[in-house]
Amino acid sequence: MHVTPRPARLALAFATLCAALAAAHASPDPTHSPPQAALTPEIADDQILTRDAYLSSEELQGRESGTSGGAAAESYVDAELARLRLEPLGDAGTGFQTVRLPSRPVLAEQCSVEIRVEGYDPLTVEPKDGAVPFSGSKECDLAAGVVFAGYGLSSPENRYDDWAGIDARGKVAIVLRHGPREDDKTSPWYLRRGDKALMESMSFESKAKRAAAAGAVAVLFVNDQLHKDQGLPTSGGPDLAIPAFGVPRSAANRLLHGLGKELVDLENAIGKTLEPRSADVPGAAVTLRARLGSDTARNVLFVLRGTDPKLKDQAVVVSAHTDHVGFGWFGSVSNSGGQIHNGADDNASGTAALLEVAESLAAGPAMRRSVVFAGWCGEEKGLVGSEWWCAKPTWPLANVAANINLDMVGRYRDHGDDDSGLIVVGATTGTGFAEKVDAAAKAQSLRTTYSWEAWEQSDHFSLYQKKIPVLFLHTGLHPDYHRPADDWWKLEAKGAAKIARAASDIVRALADDDARPEFRTKPARAVLGVSLGDVDGEKGARLDQVFPGLAAASGGLQAGDVIVEADQKPIRSSGDLAKVLADHKPGDEIEVVFRRGGKDAKAKLKLSGR
């Protein structure tokens, strides 16, 4: 499950909730020996664990799409579905569909910036230290001198050119992010987000083009002082004209030693007069090494053909994404770039469940409709694989009856009234879905919660946008989510096996039903207009952000407030608050009790809709 949606799909409440979860990080434990269960048509917890332990092993290095680990996961799923004698549904008679990725992964172990400055010992800065190639960078292995090129701007209309008066030919340019005095409304570079031309002029792509035109062989981008505490967005984005690294301000300051100034001095000087302070940097040189992975990955696609002459051309698609966030250069919620994020729950668990469902259905009685099994790549990079398939389907979309998507099914919780158990998303998008889910859950003694949590955050959403009824099954967030500590031995394997068996029952019921489910648009849901987090060691739902013009802001709530009661129900966690909201519709009014500065207060909120 990914939490970096494209702007048009922003799901801030969910994204920030993920980032807010906090817990101790567990280190890999050599005392846990991976299970080696025999793989049989019976869906069993030890088989789930056996599959998950391989997919989330250190060997696969976090399964980032475009890396060897991601390719190994794709190959494993392909081999397993082929072993079941299913029919390949990919390119040229294979089980693979090649997908173009929006960015190439960083092969961190082969990337570095070596800094040599007169009067200092050589210093090597690696990705784990903050020197990360942009995913759109050219690969390189080069050594060169250094120039400081300010903000890398060229603006004749403002009589400003950071590239004038310096010789950048054959050198590496240090370039600041954004523009001079961007927080000042009188500056030509005041950050107006609606001004597309201005934003384009300050983009990394435009600055790299100017650096290349000036003869620079590479560029080192560094945060300006207004963004010094932020990470540079090195993942995603377009291809750049020359090699480009994001580097920490400390590395840039070391390189600028020959000028007798630090970044802040140069920024302040530029801001004071809006005149460039570009200069050749004496006594400084760098050696850059950048290696990137593939710009393609693979969906894995197979079909189990139906037998009914009238229905076999229709298909139920069962899906799970095979990728994760690799070494955490993107997607990590714990600033753990450089550590392998194994993704045992996200989504080795869903992939393992998919394979168990496939083996069970392939060995069982024939079904009337066909069943397509899809292992999507690139989910963590923005639903890339599923969107690609929807644009280039290998089964006609008009003949897809439904999609069952398995993403994070490994942490089933059913220990008390506040546990969500199996979270079922999208049940109203297809007629008959709820009845089939209820029957399958009852057969497996599964607690279920119907929800719209994470609605846009997994691959089912790609198919929903094509007006295909979808069901998204998951077991919710947890403190190891998108962290290095998401390991296989923490799975609730018995619960995952129950969910896989329930999914198998749902698929069979859909495949054998006389009636094809009719598509229904998702209803608007009630929202507060906030992003939520849980309170460490306390009860309540913390408001991490409050967005203008929506319910909470209109009711006077502020970021940092903690809601402890809503609609006369105690709120122990953000999940409790989500359940209260699920019982209401847009326009309803509820009363909340919130804590601010150690004191409780009340507010009446008219719920917004989304």
C-alpha positions in Angstrom: 0.0 0.0 0.0 1.4 3.3 -1.0 1.2 6.7 0.7 2.6 9.1 -1.9 -0.4 9.7 -4.1 -0.3 12.1 -7.0 -1.7 15.5 -6.3 -5.0 14.8 -7.9 -5.5 11.9 -5.6 -4.3 13.4 -2.3 -5.5 11.4 0.6 -3.9 13.5 3.4 -5.7 12.0 6.3 -4.4 8.5 5.5 -1.0 9.5 4.5 -0.3 11.5 7.6 -1.8 8.8 9.8 0.8 6.4 8.3 3.6 8.8 9.0 2.4 9.4 12.5 2.4 5.8 13.8 5.3 5.4 16.1 6.9 2.3 17.6 10.2 0.7 18.5 12.0 -0.6 15.4 12.8 -4.3 15.5 16.0 -5.5 14.0 16.4 -8.6 11.8 16.5 -11.5 14.2 18.7 -14.4 13.1 16.9 -16.7 15.6 13.8 -16.7 13.3 14.4 -19.5 10.8 12.3 -19.1 7.6 9.7 -21.9 7.4 9.9 -24.4 4.5 6.3 -25.7 4.3 5.3 -27.9 1.3 3.1 -25.9 -1.0 -0.3 -27.7 -1.5 -3.8 -26.7 -2.7 -4.8 -26.3 0.9 -4.6 -22.7 2.1 -2.6 -22.9 5.3 -0.8 -20.5 7.6 2.6 -22.2 7.3 2.4 -21.9 3.5 1.5 -18.2 3.8 4.6 -17.8 6.0 6.9 -19.8 3.7 6.0 -17.6 0.8 6.1 -14.4 2.8 9.5 -15.2 4.3 11.0 -15.5 0.9 9.4 -12.4 -0.6 10.4 -10.3 2.5 13.9 -11.8 2.8 17.0 -9.6 2.9 17.9 -11.3 -0.4 15.1 -9.4 -2.2 16.2 -6.1 -0.7 12.8 -4.6 -0.3 11.5 -5.5 -3.8 11.6 -2.0 -5.3 10.3 -2.1 -8.8 13.2 -1.7 -11.3 15.7 -3.4 -9.0 17.0 -7.0 -9.0 15.0 -7.6 -5.9 11.8 -6.4 -7.5 12.5 -8.6 -10.6 13.1 -11.6 -8.3 9.7 -11.1 -6.7 8.1 -10.8 -10.2 9.9 -14.0 -11.3 8.8 -15.9 -8.2 5.1 -15.1 -8.8 5.5 -15.9 -12.5 7.1 -19.3 -11.7 4.4 -20.2 -9.1 1.5 -19.4 -11.4 3.1 -21.2 -14.2 3.6 -24.3 -11.9 -0.1 -24.4 -11.5 -0.5 -24.7 -15.3 -2.4 -21.5 -15.6 -2.4 -19.7 -19.0 0.0 -16.8 -19.3 -1.7 -13.5 -20.1 1.3 -11.2 -20.6 3.3 -10.0 -23.6 4.1 -12.4 -26.4 2.7 -15.5 -24.7 4.6 -15.0 -21.5 3.3 -14.2 -18.0 5.0 -10.8 -18.0 3.8 -7.4 -19.1 6.6 -4.9 -19.3 5.7 -1.6 -17.6 7.5 1.7 -18.0 8.3 3.2 -14.6 8.0 6.9 -13.8 11.5 6.9 -12.3 14.5 4.7 -12.0 15.5 3.3 -8.5 18.8 4.4 -6.9 21.3 1.6 -6.6 22.6 3.1 -3.4 25.6 0.8 -2.9 27.0 2.1 -6.1 26.5 5.8 -5.5 28.6 8.3 -3.7 30.0 11.9 -3.6 33.6 12.2 -2.7 34.6 15.7 -1.6 38.2 16.9 -1.7 38.9 20.4 -0.3 42.3 21.9 0.4 43.0 21.8 4.1 40.6 18.9 4.8 40.8 15.2 4.7 38.8 13.6 1.8 35.1 13.0 2.7 32.8 10.5 1.1 29.1 11.2 1.4 26.9 8.3 0.5 23.1 8.0 0.1 22.7 7.0 3.7 24.4 10.3 4.6 22.1 12.3 2.4 23.9 12.4 -0.9 21.3 10.7 -3.2 21.1 10.8 -7.0 17.9 12.0 -8.5 16.0 9.2 -10.1 16.0 11.2 -13.3 19.8 11.6 -13.2 22.2 10.4 -15.8 24.6 7.7 -14.5 28.1 8.8 -14.0 31.6 8.1 -12.7 33.4 11.5 -13.0 35.8 13.8 -11.2 35.7 17.6 -11.6 36.2 21.0 -10.0 33.3 23.0 -8.5 31.4 26.2 -9.2 28.7 27.8 -7.1 25.8 28.8 -9.3 23.4 30.3 -6.8 19.9 29.2 -7.6 20.7 28.1 -11.1 18.3 30.7 -12.6 18.4 32.7 -15.7 15.8 35.5 -15.9 16.5 38.3 -18.5 13.2 40.0 -17.6 14.5 40.4 -14.0 18.1 41.1 -15.1 19.2 38.1 -13.1 21.5 35.3 -14.4 23.3 32.9 -12.0 25.3 31.5 -14.9 26.8 34.8 -16.1 30.3 35.6 -15.2 31.4 32.0 -14.3 33.0 29.3 -16.3 31.1 26.1 -15.6 32.5 24.1 -18.4 33.7 20.7 -17.3 32.8 21.4 -13.6 30.2 20.4 -11.1 27.7 23.1 -10.2 26.3 23.6 -6.7 22.7 24.9 -7.1 20.2 25.9 -4.5 16.6 24.9 -4.5 13.8 27.3 -5.4 14.6 31.0 -5.8 15.9 34.1 -4.0 13.7 35.5 -1.2 10.8 33.3 -2.2 8.9 34.1 1.0 8.9 37.8 0.2 5.9 39.0 -1.9 8.1 41.7 -3.5 10.5 39.1 -4.9 10.1 38.0 -8.5 10.5 34.4 -7.1 7.9 34.7 -4.5 6.5 31.1 -4.3 3.1 31.4 -6.0 2.0 27.8 -6.4 -0.6 28.8 -9.1 2.1 30.4 -11.3 3.1 27.4 -13.5 5.7 29.4 -15.5 7.4 30.5 -12.3 7.4 27.0 -10.8 8.7 25.5 -14.1 11.6 28.0 -14.1 12.6 26.9 -10.6 12.2 23.2 -11.3 15.1 20.8 -11.0 14.6 19.9 -14.6 15.0 23.5 -15.8 18.0 24.1 -13.6 19.7 20.9 -14.8 19.1 22.1 -18.4 20.7 25.5 -17.7 23.6 23.8 -16.0 24.2 21.6 -19.0 23.9 24.5 -21.4 26.5 26.3 -19.4 28.9 23.3 -19.8 28.6 21.8 -16.3 29.1 18.0 -16.2 26.9 17.5 -13.2 24.9 19.4 -10.6 24.6 19.1 -6.8 21.2 20.4 -5.6 21.0 21.6 -2.1 18.1 22.8 0.0 17.8 26.6 0.4 17.6 27.9 4.0 13.8 28.1 4.0 13.7 24.3 3.4 16.8 23.2 5.2 15.0 20.8 7.4 13.2 19.1 4.5 14.4 16.2 2.4 15.1 16.9 -1.3 12.5 15.2 -3.5 15.0 13.0 -5.4 12.5 10.3 -6.4 10.2 10.6 -9.3 10.3 13.5 -11.7 11.5 13.7 -15.3 14.8 12.7 -16.8 17.5 15.3 -16.2 20.0 16.6 -18.7 23.1 15.7 -16.7 24.0 13.7 -13.6 22.3 15.3 -10.5 22.6 14.6 -6.8 20.8 16.0 -3.8 23.3 16.7 -1.1 23.0 18.0 2.5 23.9 21.6 3.3 26.8 20.4 5.4 28.4 18.8 2.3 27.9 22.0 0.2 29.4 24.1 3.0 32.5 21.9 3.0 32.9 22.4 -0.7 32.5 26.2 -0.4 35.3 26.5 2.1 37.5 28.0 -0.6 35.2 31.0 -0.9 35.4 31.7 2.8 31.6 31.7 3.0 28.8 29.3 3.8 25.5 28.8 2.0 23.6 31.0 4.4 26.0 33.9 3.7 25.7 33.6 0.0 21.9 33.2 0.2 21.6 36.3 2.4 23.8 38.3 0.0 21.7 37.3 -3.0 18.5 38.0 -1.1 19.6 41.5 0.0 20.3 42.8 -3.5 18.7 40.2 -5.8 22.0 40.0 -7.6 23.9 36.7 -8.2 26.9 35.7 -6.1 28.1 32.8 -8.4 31.8 32.0 -8.3 34.4 29.4 -9.2 35.3 27.5 -6.0 39.1 27.3 -5.5 40.7 24.2 -4.0 37.5 22.1 -4.3 36.9 19.0 -6.3 34.3 16.1 -6.3 34.2 12.6 -7.6 30.6 11.4 -8.4 29.4 7.9 -8.8 25.8 7.3 -9.7 24.2 4.1 -10.7 20.4 3.6 -11.3 18.3 0.5 -11.8 15.9 -0.3 -14.7 13.2 2.1 -15.9 10.9 -0.8 -16.5 9.3 -3.5 -14.3 6.8 -6.3 -15.0 3.2 -7.1 -14.2 2.6 -10.8 -13.8 -0.6 -12.0 -15.4 -2.1 -15.5 -15.7 -5.7 -16.7 -16.3 -7.6 -19.7 -15.1 -10.2 -20.2 -17.9 -13.9 -20.5 -17.1 -16.0 -23.3 -18.6 -19.4 -21.8 -19.1 -19.9 -21.0 -22.8 -21.8 -17.8 -22.0 -19.7 -16.6 -19.1 -16.1 -17.7 -19.7 -15.2 -14.5 -21.6 -15.9 -12.6 -18.4 -13.3 -12.5 -15.7 -12.8 -11.9 -12.0 -9.4 -10.2 -11.4 -7.6 -11.2 -8.2 -4.7 -8.9 -7.6 -1.9 -8.0 -5.2 1.2 -5.7 -5.7 4.5 -7.5 -5.6 6.7 -4.4 -4.9 7.8 -2.5 -1.8 10.0 0.5 -1.1 13.4 -1.1 -1.3 16.0 0.7 0.8 13.5 3.4 1.8 14.9 6.2 -0.4 11.2 6.9 -1.0 8.1 5.9 0.9 9.8 5.3 4.3 7.9 6.9 7.2 10.8 6.7 9.6 13.6 8.5 7.8 15.3 5.1 7.4 16.8 5.5 3.9 19.6 3.0 3.5 18.0 0.2 5.4 16.2 -2.6 3.7 12.4 -2.3 4.1 11.3 -5.9 3.8 7.6 -5.2 3.5 6.4 -8.5 4.9 2.9 -7.2 5.4 3.1 -4.6 2.6 2.7 -6.5 0.4 4.4 -9.8 0.7 1.4 -10.9 2.7 -1.0 -10.0 -0.1 1.2 -11.6 -2.7 1.4 -14.8 -0.7 -2.3 -14.8 -0.2 -2.8 -14.3 -4.0 -0.7 -17.4 -4.7 -2.5 -19.5 -2.1 -5.9 -18.5 -3.6 -4.6 -19.3 -7.1 -3.4 -22.8 -6.0 -6.6 -23.5 -4.2 -8.9 -22.4 -7.1 -6.7 -24.2 -9.7 -7.1 -27.5 -7.9 -10.8 -27.1 -7.2 -13.9 -27.5 -9.3 -14.1 -25.6 -12.6 -15.7 -22.2 -12.5 -18.1 -20.6 -14.9 -16.3 -17.3 -15.3 -12.5 -17.0 -15.8 -10.2 -15.8 -13.1 -7.3 -13.5 -13.9 -4.4 -13.4 -11.4 -2.5 -10.2 -11.4 0.8 -9.3 -9.6 1.2 -5.6 -10.1 4.5 -3.8 -10.1 5.1 -0.2 -9.2 2.2 0.2 -6.7 4.5 2.0 -4.3 5.4 4.5 -7.1 1.8 5.5 -7.6 -0.3 2.5 -8.8 1.9 2.3 -11.9 1.5 -1.3 -12.9 -2.3 -1.5 -12.5 -2.8 1.8 -14.3 -0.6 0.5 -17.1 -2.7 -2.6 -17.4 -5.9 -0.6 -17.5 -4.4 1.5 -20.3 -3.1 -1.6 -22.1 -5.3 -4.5 -20.9 -4.5 -8.1 -21.7 -8.1 -9.0 -21.0 -10.9 -6.7 -22.3 -11.9 -4.3 -19.5 -15.5 -4.5 -20.6 -15.3 -8.2 -19.7 -13.9 -7.7 -16.2 -16.7 -8.5 -13.9 -15.0 -7.5 -10.6 -11.6 -7.0 -8.9 -10.6 -8.5 -5.5 -7.4 -6.7 -4.4 -5.3 -8.1 -1.5 -2.9 -5.5 0.0 -1.6 -5.9 3.6 -3.5 -8.9 4.9 -0.9 -10.0 7.4 -1.8 -8.2 10.6 -5.3 -9.5 11.4 -6.5 -8.1 14.8 -9.5 -9.5 16.6 -8.7 -9.1 20.3 -11.4 -6.7 21.4 -14.3 -4.5 20.4 -11.9 -1.8 19.0 -10.2 -4.2 16.6 -11.1 -3.8 13.0 -10.3 -7.4 11.9 -10.6 -7.7 8.1 -11.2 -4.2 6.6 -13.4 -4.4 3.5 -13.3 -1.4 1.2 -15.5 -0.9 -1.8 -18.4 -3.2 -0.8 -21.0 -0.9 -2.3 -19.3 -0.6 -5.7 -20.7 -3.9 -6.9 -24.2 -5.4 -6.3 -24.1 -8.5 -4.2 -20.7 -7.8 -2.8 -21.7 -7.4 0.9 -23.6 -10.6 0.9 -20.8 -12.6 -0.5 -18.3 -11.0 1.9 -20.5 -11.7 4.9 -20.9 -15.4 3.9 -17.2 -15.9 3.3 -16.2 -14.1 6.5 -18.8 -16.1 8.6 -17.4 -19.3 7.2 -13.9 -18.4 8.4 -15.0 -16.7 11.7 -13.6 -13.4 10.6 -14.5 -10.1 12.2 -15.1 -7.5 9.4 -15.2 -3.8 9.3 -16.7 -2.0 6.2 -14.8 1.1 5.5 -13.5 3.6 2.9 -10.1 3.9 4.6 -7.3 4.0 2.1 -9.8 4.1 -0.7 -7.4 5.6 -3.3 -4.2 4.0 -1.9 -4.0 0.6 -3.6 -4.4 -0.9 -7.1 -8.2 -1.6 -7.0 -8.6 2.2 -7.5 -7.1 1.9 -11.0 -9.8 -0.6 -12.0 -12.6 1.4 -10.2 -11.8 4.4 -12.3 -12.6 2.1 -15.3 -16.0 1.5 -13.7 -15.2 -2.0 -12.6 -16.7 -3.1 -9.2 -13.9 -3.6 -6.7 -13.3 -5.1 -3.3 -10.1 -4.1 -1.4 -9.2 -6.4 1.5 -6.6 -5.4 4.2 -6.0 -5.5 7.9 -5.0 -1.9 8.5 -2.0 0.0 9.6 0.5 -0.8 12.3 3.7 0.6 13.8 6.0 -1.3 11.4 4.2 0.1 8.3 6.8 1.3 5.7 9.6 0.8 8.2 12.5 -1.7 8.2 10.8 -3.6 11.0 8.0 -5.0 8.8 9.3 -8.6 9.0 7.7 -12.0 8.2 7.7 -13.4 11.8 5.4 -10.7 12.9 2.5 -11.8 10.7 -0.7 -13.1 12.0 -0.4 -16.1 9.7 -3.6 -17.8 10.9 -5.6 -14.7 10.2 -3.9 -14.2 6.8 -4.8 -17.8 5.8 -8.4 -17.2 6.9 -8.5 -14.1 4.7 -7.1 -16.0 1.8 -9.7 -18.7 2.2 -12.4 -16.1 2.4 -11.1 -14.4 -0.7 -11.1 -17.7 -2.5 -14.7 -18.2 -1.5 -15.7 -14.7 -2.7 -13.9 -15.2 -6.0 -15.6 -18.5 -6.6 -19.0 -17.0 -5.7 -18.5 -14.2 -8.2 -17.2 -16.5 -10.9 -20.2 -18.9 -10.6 -23.0 -16.4 -10.0 -25.6 -16.1 -12.7 -25.6 -12.3 -12.4 -22.6 -10.1 -13.1 -22.2 -7.5 -10.4 -23.5 -4.1 -11.4 -21.1 -1.2 -11.0 -22.0 1.5 -8.4 -20.2 4.8 -7.8 -18.7 5.2 -4.3 -20.9 7.3 -2.1 -19.6 10.6 -0.7 -18.3 10.1 2.8 -18.3 12.4 5.8 -14.9 14.0 6.7 -13.6 16.5 9.2 -11.0 17.9 6.8 -8.0 16.9 8.9 -5.0 14.5 8.9 -4.9 12.3 11.9 -2.4 10.6 14.2 -2.6 8.5 17.3 -1.3 9.9 20.6 1.7 8.0 22.0 0.8 6.4 25.3 -2.6 8.2 25.5 -6.1 7.9 24.2 -7.5 10.1 21.5 -7.1 11.1 17.9 -4.6 13.9 17.3 -5.2 16.5 14.5 -1.8 16.7 12.7 -3.2 19.1 10.1 -6.5 21.1 9.8 -7.4 22.1 6.3 -9.1 25.5 5.6 -12.8 25.7 4.7 -13.7 22.2 6.0 -15.6 21.0 9.0 -12.8 21.0 11.7 -11.4 24.4 10.7 -14.9 25.9 10.5 -15.6 24.6 14.0 -12.4 26.2 15.4 -10.2 23.2 15.8 -6.5 23.5 15.3 -3.5 21.3 14.5 -2.4 19.7 17.7 -5.8 19.3 19.2 -6.7 15.8 20.4 -10.3 14.6 20.0 -11.2 12.4 23.0 -15.0 12.1 22.3 -17.2 12.4 19.2 -20.9 12.0 18.9 -21.0 11.0 22.6 -18.6 8.1 21.9 -15.1 7.8 23.6 -12.3 8.2 21.1 -9.3 6.0 22.0 -7.6 6.2 18.6 -7.8 7.6 15.1 -9.5 4.4 14.2 -12.3 5.1 16.7 -12.9 8.5 15.1 -13.0 6.9 11.6 -15.7 4.6 12.8 -17.8 7.5 14.1 -17.5 9.3 10.8 -18.4 6.2 8.9 -21.8 6.3 10.6 -22.6 9.7 9.3 -23.1 11.4 6.0 -21.9 14.9 4.7 -23.9 17.7 6.3 -24.5 15.9 9.6 -23.6 17.8 12.7 -21.7 16.1 15.5 -20.3 17.3 18.8 -16.7 16.6 19.7 -14.7 17.0 22.9 -11.1 17.9 22.2 -8.1 18.5 24.4 -5.9 21.6 23.9 -3.2 22.7 26.3 -4.3 20.2 28.9 -7.9 21.5 28.9 -11.0 19.9 27.4 -13.4 21.9 25.2 -16.4 21.2 23.0 -17.2 22.1 19.4 -20.1 21.4 17.1 -18.9 20.4 13.6 -21.0 20.2 10.4 -19.3 17.4 8.5 -17.9 18.0 5.1 -18.2 15.6 2.1 -15.6 13.8 0.0 
